[in-house]
């Protein structure tokens, strides 16, 4: 019975080894054929070709457009951005403690508040008289 190569992932059975029998004639050398990997390119057929997308429901028959994710997105001109304050070591430590407590208690709101305090986006010091 042939032994399969289960450990290598190849399920084909091993070929039986037959030693070459010496002949009385002149000695010839045999060359071993090596396997070459061939790749074929499949042309799209009617069944494998990309099907036309259906128009978005409620859009009046206009097909959806895909978002352009190949390039960085253009930033809005003159946007206000996030108002940040200068964060000291004390604020970073207090925020880290608050974040740890929120994580331990399973309270994502408290954890988020600690993160905001660490980054200086918690709104402290924003009121000016």
FENURQUI-V195282 format. One line per field, one symbol per residue. psi: psi as a letter, one per 40 degrees, with the letter a starting at -180 (. if undefined). A space follows every 50 residues. Layout:
psi = ???
//
This chain:
psi = hihigddeehehiiihhhihhhieaihiiiihhihhhhhihhihaddeih ihiiiiheefehiiiiihediiihihhfidahhiihhidddddddddddd ddddefgdddddddddddeffeeheehh.
//
